[in-house]
Amino acid sequence: MTTKSNLNKRWIYLISGVFTMLFSGVLYAWSILKIPFKSNFNWSDSVLAFNFTLTMCFFCLGAFFGSLICKKLGTRLTLIIAGALVAIGFGSTGLLSSEIPYLLYLTYAILAGTGIGISYNVVVATVNAWFPDKKGFSSGCLMMGFGISTLLLGNVISSLFENASIGWSKAYIILGAVIGVVLFISGIILKKPSADDVLPAPKQKKNVKKESFEARDFTTKEMLKSFTFWRAFVFMALITAVGNSVISFARDLVISVDAAPALATTLVGVLSIFNGLGRIITGAVYDSLGRRTTMIAANILTIFAAGLTLVAVMMHSLPLCIIGLCLTGLSYGSSPTMTASFSASFYGAKHFPTNYSITNFNLIVASFIATFSNSLLISTGSYTAPFVMLLILALGALGLNFTIKKP
């Protein structure tokens, strides 16, 4: 029987997880965090775009290694290690004085990216284990925290950059210290359910009967042998690539259609809001309507987002660009929630941390597509070519989407 104590505990863990993800998600505020390096070191857009790509690579690797480390050391010690990496990574970034971008790649992308990747996987796997009956909702709440970080922390960081007594260097050191402390506290609080914790069983709904299932627990090797996995992996990479590309140049994009710099920073935060909303809405839709409907709806939304932003760029329209950013945020927010829910419902709970981290590698593919988008932008001098490419990818994902079936 499910006890009231169990139900109370899991909501405390969910709130703690959302708070932790809120601080971890600052990694996505790259449109704001890159400003000091562009203005002080005069690094090119391609150099800065590659740092974001490299960050996503080590974020995914961190998530994978986090699942392995957590099995050996447990949630607490793993999150403490993650906090140390992030604190050292961001703190070292704040101490950069050389104009050699490779040092940025080491401190921001490798150290901080790996640390946040570790914490991301551990928090999601630990908290979701308390919600077998609400996988989509739990994932959505956690992803929402991760997604709205840019809004809540981005403007704070931007203000610290502009504060003469603090500046960008101290701001990075403060950021690293704060996230390190948050992850340490999270490690103390969070823990996985024990054998004595009895939780609500997943509810079968008539309208999602064929999609809401866990036939068995697949090992990671078995999952990788599944053709369904690879179709879903490519689909998610193509969908995520649209949002990844826009996030990497969001601030510059709206400035290109005559937004003032202050408004551009605010709009990056608006993108973050819709990113967060997309994550929690997707979780609710996934629980109510199932995998197939959710993925098709998210795919169509991504097509509209890329298409409308393309029109905005061609017409030089700020209002259309703002709408395009909002739609992009919603569509991008759908991807991580779908990834988590898909991994659990298709391949089971037993090996979820590792299976989920592998599925999340679609971010690496998406990040390299984002780098190519930036290359197109630099070579053509216009946002038209990148968005034409992204629209084509979103349309291609729709065709692939219809072929995804349970393993």
N, C-alpha and C positions, 0 to 999 in steps of 0.2 A: 504494500500500500504506500502511496506517495504521502509523505509527511509534510506538514506546514513548514517545518524547519528546513527541509530540503528546498521547498519552493522559495522561501525567503532567502536562503543562501545563494541560490542561482541568480536572483535579481541583483543582489549585492555584487556578485562576480561580473555580471553583465555591465553594470554601471562602472565598475572599476576598469573593465576592459575597454569600454568606450572612452573613458578619460585617458587611458594609456595610449590608445590609438590616435586620440586627438593630438597628442604631442609628437607621436611617431610620424604622423602624416605630414609634418612640416617639410619632409624631404621633397614633397610635390610642389612646394612654393618656389621652385627653381626660377620662375620668371622674375621673382623679386630677389631671391638670394644671389642671383648672378650679377646684379647691378654693380656692386663694388669692383668686381674683376673686369667688367667691361669699361668702367670709367677710370679706374686707377691703374690697371695693368694694360689697358687697351687690347685685350684679347678679342679675337675675331668671333663672330657668331658661330662659325663651324667648330672652333675649339670649345666653346661653351656648350654647344649642342652635343658634342661628343661626350662631355662630362656627364650630362644627363643620361645619355645612352649607357655609359659605363656604370653609372649609379644604379640604373635599373637591372643591369646584369648582375651586379654584386648584391643587390637587394634580393633577387631571385636565388642566387647561390646561398646567401645568408639564410633564407627561408628553408632551403633544403638541408643545410647543415644544422640549422636550428632544430629541425625535427629529429635528427640523429643525436644531437647533443642532449636534447630533452629526455630521450629514452634512457640515456646513461646517467645524467646528472639531476634530472627532475626540473620542474618548472622554475623553482626559486633561483637556483644557481645559474640556470641558462639565461634568465632575464637579467640577472646581475651582470653576467658576462656581456650581454647585449648592451646594457647601460654603460659599461666601461668603454666599449668600442665606440659608441656614439659620442660620449663625452670627450674621448681622446681625439676622435675624428673631427668633430666640429671645433673643438678647442684648438687643435693644430691648424685647422683652416684659418682661424682667426689670427694666427701667428705668421701667416705667409707674408713674406716681404720680397720674395724673388719673383721675377716675371716669367718663371718657368712653369707652364701649365701642368707638367707631369706631377708636381707636388700637390696641386689641387686634386688631380685624379687619385692620388694616394690617400689624402686626408678625407676628402668629401665622399668620393665615389666608393673607394675600397673599404675604408674603415667605418665611416658613418653609414654608408649604404649597406654593408654587411650586418652591422649592429641592428639597424632598423629592420632588415629582412628577418633576422633571427627573432626579434621581438614580435613582429607581425605574425609569423607562423605560430609561435608558441601561444600568443594571446588568443588568436582565432581558434586554434585546436582545443585549448583549455576551456574557454568559455562555451564554445559550441557543444562540448561534451555534456554540458549541463542542460542542453535544450534539444533532446532527440525529437521532441514533438514540434519544435519551432525552428528548424534549421535555417530556413530562409529569413525569418524575422531576426534571429540572433546574428546571423552573418550580416544582414542589412544594417543593424544598429552599429555593429563594430566598424563596418566599412564606412558608414556615415561619419563616425568620429574621425576616421582616417581622412575622409574626403573634405570635411569642412575645416580642416586644420589651416589650410591656406587663408581662409577668410579670417578666422579668429586670431591666428598668430602672424599671418603675413603682414597685416597693417602694423602690428606691434613691432615686428622686426624692421619694417621700413622706417618707422619712427625712430628706432634706435640707430639705424644707419645715419639718419639725418641729424641726430642729436650730437652737437659738437663735443660734449663732454664724454660721450660714449663712443660713437663711431662704429664702423662696420666690424673692426677687429675685435673690440670688446663685446660687441653684440653676438658674434659667433661663439665666443668663449662662454658668455652667459647662456646662450641657447644650448650648448653642449652640456653645461653643468645642470641646467634645469631638466633636460630630457634624461640625463643619467640618473638623477634623483628620482624622477617619476618611474623609471623602469625598475629601479631598486625597490621602491615602495610596492610596485605592482608585483614584483617577485615575492615579497613578503605576504601579500594578500591572496593572490590567485593560487588555486590548486585544483587538480582534476577530481572528479567524483570517485569515491571509494566504492568497494564492493557492497558496503552497507547502505549507500545512498540509492534509494529507489525513486526513479523519476518517471514522469508521464511518458507513455509509449506513443510513437508516431500515430497520428490519426489518419485513417484511410478515408478519402473523400471520393464520392462517385465520379465527379467530373475530372479527377486527376488519377483515377485508379491505375491507368496504364503507365503513368509516369512516376508516381510516388511509390518507389519500391526499393528494397535492398535485398536482392536475391541471395547474395552472399558477399563475403568480404574478399575482395581481390587483393593479392599482393601487388607491389609496385611492378614486378616483372610481368605478372599476368595482365595488369592494366596496360603496360606498354606494348603488349602483343595484340591488344584489341584495336581493330581498325576504327571502331567508334571513337576511341580516345583520340586518335590522330586527326580525324575529321573535326571533332570538337575543338581540339588544340589549335588547328589552323583557323577555324572560324573565330575563336576568341582572339587570336593574334590579330586578325584583320580588323575586327571590331575595335579592339583596344588601340590599334595603331592610329585611328582617327583622333581619339582623345589625347593620346600620348604626344602626337604631333602638335596639336593645338596648345597643350599645356606648355610645351617647350618654347613656344613663341607667342603666347597669348597676349602679353603686355604690348609687345611690338606690333602685333596684328591690329589691335584696336587703335594704336597710335597712327598706324598707316591709313586709317579712315578718319583721321582728324580728331581723335579723342585727346584731351589734355592728359599729360602724364599722371596727374593725381587721379583723374577719372579712370585711366587705364589700370592703375594699381587697384582701385576699387572694383573694377570689372573682373580682375583676376580673382578677387574675393567672391564675386557673384558666381563666377564659374565654379568656384569651390562649393558654394551653397548648393547649386544644382547637382554637382557631383555627389555631395552627401545625400541629397534628396533621392537621387537616382538609385543609390545603394539600398536605402531602406524601403523605397517603393518596390524595387525589384524583388527584395526579400519577401514582402507581403504578397506580391503577385505570384511569385514562385510557389509559396505555400498554398495559395488559393486556387490558382489555375494550372499549375504544373510547369514542367520544364519546356515543353514544346511551344506553348503559347508565349511564355516569357521570352524565350530566345528569339522568336520571330518578331515579337513586338519591339524588342530592343534593337534588332537588326534594322527594322523599318525606320525606327527613330534615328538611328545612326545615318541612314541614307538621307533623311530629311535634314539632319544637322549639317552634314558635309555639303549637300546641295544648296541649302539656304546661305551658308557662309560663303560658298563660291559666288553666288549671286550678289551677296553683300560686297565682296571684294571687287567684282566686276563693275558694280554700280557705284562703288565708293560710298556706301550707305552705312552710317554708324548705327542707326536703329536696327537694321537687318542684321548687322554684325553682332549686336548685343543679343538679339533673339537666337542667332546661330550659336553663340557662346553658351547660352542657357540650354539649348537642345543638346549641344555637345557634352555639357556637364552631365545631363541626365543620362545620355547614352553611355558615356564613359563610366559613370557610376554603376551602371548595370553589370558591367563586365566582372569585377571582382566578386560581387555577390553571386553571380551565376557560376563562376569558377568554384567557389566554396561549396555551394549547394549541389552543383553537378557532380563534383568529386565525391561528396558524401552519399548522394542518392544512387549514383551509378556504380560506385566501387566500394561502398561500405564504410563503416566507422572504425574498424579495427586498425587499418593501416592509413587512416585519413591524413595524419600530419605529413607523412612522406608523399603520399599520392597527391595531396593538395599542393605541396611545394613543387612537385614535378609539373603538375598542370599549370601552375603559376609561371612556369618558364616561358609561357606565351608572351609575357612582358618583354623578354629579351628580344624576341622576333619583332614585336611591336616597336621597341625602342630603336632598333636598327632601321625600321621603316621611317620612324620619326627623324632619324639622322639624315636619311635620304631626302625626306621632305624639306629639311633645312638646306640641303645641298641644292635642291631644285630652286628654292627661294633665292639662294645666293647667286646661282648661275643665271637665272632668268630675271632677277630683280623684281619679281612680282609673286603675290600669293596665289595667283590663278593656277599655275602649274601644280603646286602641291595639292590644292583642293580638288583639282580634276583627278589626280591620281588617287586621292583618298576616297572620292566618290566611286571610282571604278572598283576599288578594293571592297567597299561596303556593299556594292551590288554583287560582286563575286561571292562575298560571304553569305549573301541570301541564298544563292544557289546551293552552296555547300550546306547551309543550315537545314534545308529540307531533307538531307540524306542522313542526318544524325538520328540513330535509333539505339535503343537500349542494348547493352552487350549480351 
